Amino acid sequence: YTISGSTGGGSTSPLTSVSIGADRPAPQVVGATITFTATAQGGAAPHEFKWWLYDGRTWVQVRDWGAATFSWTPTTANSNYRIGVWARDAGSTVDRSDINASLSYPIASR
């Protein structure tokens, strides 16, 4: 399961796309561990990624800049969850996305 995103507003980054894939199809159940992997195209490698979780009301950062993977074990059922990722070029120190993507990932009760 993968979704791609586009460049953020006003970005001049050479990054051309970012995709998020999950190792399990949605929906999953509370307690299942899901690993998400981001892949960026273009720009200077190695790319860095910042991970976000949306619960239907608020986006919360769940992993700071770094790895292309994020593992999550949800503790609450919610049909509105979204997983988001920001990507930036190697060596960038600006705390903003050069390009981003998100995907809907509902979680059901057991």
HELIX and SHEET records of a PDB file:
SHEET    1   A 8 TRP A  59  GLY A  66  0                                        
SHEET    2   A 8 GLU A  48  TYR A  54 -1                                        
SHEET    3   A 8 ARG A  82  ARG A  88 -1                                        
SHEET    4   A 8 ILE A  99  SER A 104 -1                                        
SHEET    5   A 8 THR A   2  THR A   7 -1                                        
SHEET    6   A 8 LEU A  15  ALA A  22 -1                                        
SHEET    7   A 8 ILE A  34  GLY A  42 -1                                        
SHEET    8   A 8 THR A  69  TRP A  72 -1                                        
SHEET    1   B 2 GLN A  28  VAL A  29  0                                        
SHEET    2   B 2 ILE A 107  ALA A 108  1                                        
END                                                                             
